[in-house]
Amino acid sequence: MRAYEIISKKRDGGKLYKEEIELFVSGYTQGKILDYQMSALLMAIFLKGMDGDETKDLTWAMMKSGEVLDWDFLPGIKVDKHSTGGVGDKVSLILAPLVASCGVYVPMISGRGLGHTGGTLDKLKSIPGFRTDLSLDEFKKIVSQIKVSIMEQTDQIAPADKKIYALRDVTATVESIPLICSSILSKKFAEGIDALVLDVKVGKGAFMDSERKGITLAKALIEIGAKMKKKIIALITNMNEPLGEAVGNSLEVIEAIEALKGKGPQDLMEVTLALGSYMLILGQKVKGFEEGKRKMKNAIESRDALSKFKEMIKAQGGNVHIIDNYSFLPQAKFEIQVKSSQSGYVKSIDTKRIGLAAVQLGAGRQKLEDKIDHAVGFLIKKRVGDYVEKGETLVQVLANDEGKGEIAKEEILEAHEISKAKSKRLRKVLYLVDRKGVKKL
């Protein structure tokens, strides 16, 4: 069957067979099918959708476009976590070594930030010497030795996804649920993992702006996982304010280390421990949620989790002295206080606006080729529900360009709504979604 016939079939609402999807994906990966033909198919998928079997077959074809890692030489269940992206989301930096210190193998292939959301790799790259550009052999060696490693996607892992995502970004097809599912899961399953815990973020700072959309995505991902014989559990978490205090790469590394020392902000630890408990359940290290939380709290108190993070930094070429001396991390020149113009309660924070302000400051990128300033960012001093006096600091801006810092200050003030009426603190973990359905937490 020719590419034209496959495109027209989906355009007219037809169901694509596995062989048709594999032909198209492999042809595109090899350069036999051209960008404009794949763009046409993506738009047809966006408009007409795909059922569960089609999405599973697309995920499989994208996964098999490159190498699929085999961990059979290691005992036990291999578990990873994926976040749909947020502001101040440094959970992976804490979670990966924490869960590994509890006995689960955690091979994690992660991404860079784009748009208003930060990326795990950008945070790790603020550690002097830390390498994320590992070969697959290096990755496997580190995981086999210390149970955890975080690396960037290589051309060997789901290369079809890398090419297709670049097209989705410029053809207005990013929001398609089947395309989102196949993109996330093709990369994750190419890692060779047995199980996956998803952090599906919803709200102003998330790509899924409503709980309904987040739950729909979670259900679709879980369905595809089941069809591919992989266990997936999803948590729906709140991104209507930044997670934790720090926004910005080296600042978030510091906060992650503080969390592993037992001094993490309450909201950050609520999300981290919830995700980690389900990773331990899927990894068959605990039988229940509360047991998982206790096990992780013990790993933090004993410093086992911190030691595991130190092992990972050393294994990937980073400077381990940052654990006890943060001056080894990039430092910003200027500190600007963003002060409240009135007394009252923080009613809301436009998290996306905070994220975009961080990008403009240099902490993130608008285009893939943009350079990151790892030193800059924000420290959020007041949360939704907190009382603030007029003139009291809402946020500290850490900048290397004073002019950009002042612009960020104005954006941050605009992002905050202060009210005389009391407002509630935000719950962070909203729903559990699994094969049984949706449970409010």
C-alpha positions in Angstrom: 0.0 0.0 0.0 1.3 3.5 -0.9 1.6 6.3 1.6 -1.1 8.2 -0.3 -3.6 5.4 0.3 -2.8 5.2 4.1 -3.2 9.0 4.5 -6.5 9.0 2.6 -7.8 6.1 4.6 -7.2 7.8 7.9 -8.5 11.2 6.5 -11.8 9.5 5.8 -12.0 8.0 9.3 -10.8 4.5 8.5 -9.0 2.2 10.9 -5.3 1.6 10.1 -3.9 -1.9 10.4 -0.7 -2.7 12.2 1.1 -3.4 8.9 0.1 0.0 7.5 1.3 1.8 10.6 4.6 0.0 10.6 5.1 0.6 6.9 4.5 4.3 7.4 6.7 4.7 10.5 9.6 2.6 9.2 9.4 4.4 5.9 9.5 7.8 7.5 12.4 6.8 9.8 14.4 5.6 6.8 13.6 8.7 4.7 11.5 6.9 2.2 8.3 8.7 3.3 8.7 12.5 3.3 7.9 15.2 5.9 4.9 16.5 4.0 3.4 13.0 3.9 3.9 12.4 7.6 2.5 15.8 8.3 -0.6 14.9 6.4 -1.0 11.7 8.3 -0.5 13.5 11.7 -3.2 16.0 10.8 -5.6 13.1 9.8 -4.9 11.4 13.1 -5.4 14.7 15.0 -8.8 15.2 13.3 -10.1 11.6 13.1 -8.4 10.1 16.1 -7.2 6.5 16.7 -8.7 3.7 18.7 -6.7 1.8 21.3 -5.4 -0.9 19.0 -4.2 1.7 16.4 -2.5 3.7 19.2 -0.9 0.6 20.5 0.4 -0.3 17.1 1.7 3.2 16.5 3.5 3.1 19.9 5.0 -0.3 19.0 6.2 0.8 15.6 7.8 3.9 17.1 9.4 1.9 19.9 10.8 -0.7 17.4 12.2 2.1 15.1 15.4 1.9 17.3 16.9 -0.2 20.0 14.9 -1.7 22.9 17.0 -2.2 26.0 17.0 -5.6 27.6 17.5 -5.8 31.4 17.0 -9.6 31.7 20.5 -9.9 33.2 19.3 -8.0 36.3 16.9 -9.4 38.9 13.5 -7.8 39.7 11.1 -5.4 38.1 12.5 -2.3 36.4 10.3 0.8 37.1 10.4 4.4 35.8 8.4 7.5 36.3 7.2 10.1 33.7 5.9 13.6 34.3 3.9 15.5 31.7 5.8 18.6 32.7 5.4 21.5 35.1 7.0 24.5 36.8 9.4 23.8 39.7 9.1 20.0 39.0 12.3 18.6 40.3 10.7 15.4 41.5 12.8 13.0 39.3 16.0 14.3 40.9 14.7 13.2 44.3 12.6 10.2 43.3 15.1 8.2 41.1 17.8 7.8 43.8 15.2 7.5 46.6 13.4 4.6 44.9 16.7 3.0 43.9 17.9 3.2 47.5 14.8 1.1 48.4 15.9 -1.7 46.1 14.2 -1.0 42.7 16.1 -0.6 39.5 15.3 2.8 38.0 16.6 3.3 34.4 15.4 6.8 33.4 15.7 8.4 29.9 14.6 12.0 30.4 14.1 15.2 28.4 15.0 18.8 28.3 12.6 21.6 29.1 10.8 23.4 26.3 8.3 26.3 26.6 7.3 27.2 30.2 8.2 23.8 31.7 11.6 22.8 33.1 13.5 19.7 32.1 15.2 17.2 34.3 18.3 17.1 32.1 18.8 20.9 32.3 18.7 20.7 36.1 21.3 17.9 36.2 23.5 19.7 33.7 23.9 22.5 36.3 26.0 20.1 38.3 29.6 20.6 37.1 30.8 17.7 35.0 27.6 15.7 35.1 27.1 13.8 31.9 23.7 13.0 30.5 25.0 12.1 27.0 25.8 8.5 28.0 26.1 5.6 25.5 23.5 2.9 26.0 26.4 0.6 27.2 27.4 3.2 29.8 23.8 3.6 30.9 23.3 -0.2 31.4 26.6 -0.5 33.3 25.7 2.3 35.7 22.1 1.0 36.3 23.5 -2.5 36.9 26.1 -1.2 39.4 24.1 1.4 41.4 20.4 0.7 40.3 19.8 4.1 38.9 20.9 6.4 36.0 19.3 9.4 34.2 20.4 10.0 30.7 19.1 11.9 27.6 17.4 10.2 24.6 19.9 9.1 22.0 19.4 8.5 18.2 19.1 4.8 19.1 16.1 5.2 21.3 12.8 5.6 19.4 14.3 7.7 16.6 10.8 7.8 14.9 9.5 9.7 17.9 12.2 12.3 17.7 11.4 13.0 14.0 7.7 12.9 14.4 7.6 15.1 17.5 9.6 17.8 15.6 6.8 17.8 12.9 4.0 17.8 15.5 5.5 20.9 17.1 5.2 22.9 13.8 1.9 21.4 12.4 -0.4 22.1 15.4 -0.9 18.4 16.2 0.8 18.3 19.6 -2.5 18.0 21.6 -3.6 14.7 20.0 -4.1 12.1 22.7 -3.0 9.1 20.4 0.1 11.1 19.4 0.9 12.1 23.0 0.5 8.5 24.2 2.7 7.0 21.4 5.3 9.6 22.0 5.6 9.1 25.7 5.3 5.3 25.8 7.5 4.5 22.8 10.4 6.2 24.6 9.6 4.7 28.0 9.1 1.2 26.7 12.3 1.4 24.6 14.0 1.7 28.0 13.0 -1.9 28.6 11.1 -1.2 31.8 8.4 -3.4 33.2 6.2 -0.8 34.9 5.7 3.0 34.8 4.2 5.5 37.2 2.8 8.7 35.5 2.6 12.1 37.0 -0.1 13.8 34.9 -0.1 17.4 35.9 -3.2 19.6 35.5 -4.0 23.3 35.9 -2.5 26.6 34.9 1.1 25.5 34.7 0.4 22.2 32.9 -0.2 21.2 29.3 -3.4 19.5 30.4 -5.3 22.6 31.8 -8.2 20.7 33.3 -8.7 17.6 35.5 -11.0 16.1 32.8 -8.2 16.3 30.2 -5.6 14.9 32.5 -7.8 11.9 33.5 -8.6 11.3 29.8 -4.9 11.2 29.0 -4.1 9.0 32.0 -6.8 6.5 31.0 -5.5 6.3 27.4 -1.9 5.8 28.5 -2.9 3.0 31.0 -5.0 1.3 28.3 -2.0 1.3 25.8 0.2 0.0 28.6 -2.1 -2.9 29.3 -2.3 -3.8 25.6 1.5 -3.9 25.6 1.6 -5.9 28.8 3.1 -3.1 30.8 1.8 -2.0 34.2 1.0 1.7 34.5 -0.4 3.7 37.3 -1.1 7.4 37.1 -1.5 10.2 39.6 -3.2 13.4 38.7 -1.3 16.2 40.4 -2.0 20.0 40.8 0.0 22.5 38.8 -1.9 25.6 39.8 1.2 26.9 41.6 4.9 26.0 41.2 6.0 22.8 42.9 8.2 23.5 45.9 10.0 26.8 46.4 12.7 26.7 43.7 12.2 27.4 40.0 15.4 27.3 38.0 18.0 24.7 37.4 20.8 24.9 40.0 18.2 26.2 42.5 16.1 23.1 42.0 19.2 20.8 42.4 19.7 22.5 45.8 16.1 21.9 46.8 16.3 18.3 45.6 19.4 17.7 47.8 17.7 19.4 50.7 14.7 17.1 50.2 17.1 14.1 50.3 18.5 15.5 53.6 15.0 15.5 55.0 14.3 19.2 54.5 12.1 19.3 51.4 9.0 21.5 51.2 5.7 19.8 52.2 4.1 20.0 48.8 7.1 18.7 47.0 7.4 15.7 49.3 3.7 15.0 49.1 4.0 14.4 45.4 7.4 12.7 45.6 6.4 10.2 48.2 3.1 9.4 46.5 4.7 8.7 43.2 7.5 6.7 44.9 5.1 4.6 46.9 3.5 3.4 43.7 6.9 2.8 42.1 7.7 0.5 45.1 4.4 -1.2 44.8 4.9 -1.9 41.1 8.5 -3.0 41.9 7.1 -5.5 44.4 9.1 -4.0 47.3 6.1 -3.1 49.4 2.5 -4.2 49.5 0.7 -1.0 50.3 0.9 2.8 49.9 1.7 3.7 53.6 4.4 1.0 53.8 6.0 2.6 50.7 6.0 6.0 52.3 7.5 4.7 55.5 10.2 2.9 53.6 11.2 6.0 51.7 11.1 8.2 54.8 13.5 5.7 56.4 15.8 5.9 53.4 15.9 9.7 53.7 16.4 9.6 57.5 19.3 7.1 57.2 20.9 9.2 54.4 20.7 6.1 52.1 18.8 8.1 49.4 21.3 11.0 49.6 24.2 8.5 49.3 22.5 7.0 46.2 22.2 10.4 44.6 25.9 11.0 45.3 26.7 7.6 43.7 24.8 8.6 40.6 26.5 12.0 40.3 29.9 10.3 40.7 29.1 7.6 38.1 28.0 10.2 35.6 31.1 12.4 36.0 29.6 15.1 38.2 31.2 17.0 41.1 30.0 15.2 44.3 31.1 18.1 46.5 27.9 19.9 45.6 26.1 17.7 48.1 27.7 19.6 51.0 28.8 22.8 49.3 26.3 24.5 47.0 28.9 27.2 46.0 30.2 24.6 43.5 26.9 25.1 41.6 26.3 28.1 39.3 25.6 31.3 41.2 23.5 34.3 40.1 24.9 37.9 40.5 21.7 39.8 41.4 18.9 39.1 43.9 15.7 41.1 43.4 12.8 41.0 45.9 9.3 40.9 44.5 7.2 42.5 47.2 3.4 42.5 47.6 1.7 45.8 46.9 -1.1 45.0 49.4 -1.9 42.9 52.4 -4.1 39.8 52.0 -4.1 36.2 51.1 -2.5 34.7 48.0 -5.6 33.6 46.1 -4.0 32.3 42.9 -0.7 32.2 41.0 -0.6 32.0 37.2 1.9 29.2 37.1 2.4 29.3 33.3 3.2 33.0 33.6 5.8 32.2 36.2 7.3 29.5 34.0 7.5 31.9 31.0 9.1 34.6 33.1 11.8 32.0 34.1 12.3 31.3 30.4 12.7 35.0 29.7 15.2 35.3 32.5 17.3 32.5 30.9 16.3 29.5 33.0 14.5 27.8 30.1 14.3 27.7 26.4 11.8 28.8 23.8 13.6 26.9 21.0 15.6 23.7 21.3 18.8 25.5 20.3 18.5 28.2 23.0 21.2 28.2 25.7 20.3 27.8 29.4 21.6 30.0 32.2 21.7 27.4 35.0 22.2 29.9 37.8 19.0 32.0 37.4 15.5 31.5 38.6 13.0 32.2 41.4 12.5 31.3 45.0 8.7 31.2 45.8 8.2 32.5 49.3 4.4 32.6 49.5 2.1 29.8 48.5 -1.6 29.9 47.6 -3.5 30.3 50.9 -0.6 32.1 52.6 -1.2 35.5 54.2 1.2 38.3 53.0 1.7 41.8 54.4 2.1 44.8 52.1 5.8 45.1 51.3 6.5 41.5 52.2 8.5 39.3 49.8 6.4 37.1 47.5 9.3 35.8 45.4 13.1 36.3 45.2 14.4 36.7 41.7 18.0 35.5 41.1 19.4 37.0 37.9 22.6 37.5 35.9 21.1 40.4 34.0 19.5 43.1 36.2 17.3 44.4 33.4 15.9 40.9 32.8 15.4 40.5 36.5 13.3 43.6 36.7 11.1 42.5 33.8 10.7 39.1 35.6 9.7 41.0 38.7 6.8 42.7 36.9 5.6 39.4 35.3 5.6 37.8 38.7 3.6 40.5 40.3 1.0 40.2 37.5 0.9 36.5 38.0 -0.2 36.8 41.7 -3.7 37.5 42.8 -4.0 38.8 46.4 -7.4 38.8 48.1 -8.8 40.1 51.5 -10.8 36.8 51.8 -9.1 33.7 53.1 -8.2 31.1 50.5 -7.5 27.4 50.9 -4.1 25.8 50.3 -4.0 23.6 47.2 -4.1 19.9 47.4 -1.3 18.5 45.3 -2.2 14.8 44.7 -5.8 14.8 43.3 -6.6 11.4 41.8 -5.3 7.9 41.3 -6.0 6.4 37.9 -5.4 2.7 37.3 -7.0 -0.3 35.5 -9.8 -0.2 38.1 -10.8 3.4 37.3 -10.4 6.8 38.9 -10.1 7.3 42.7 -10.2 10.8 44.3 -7.4 11.2 46.9 
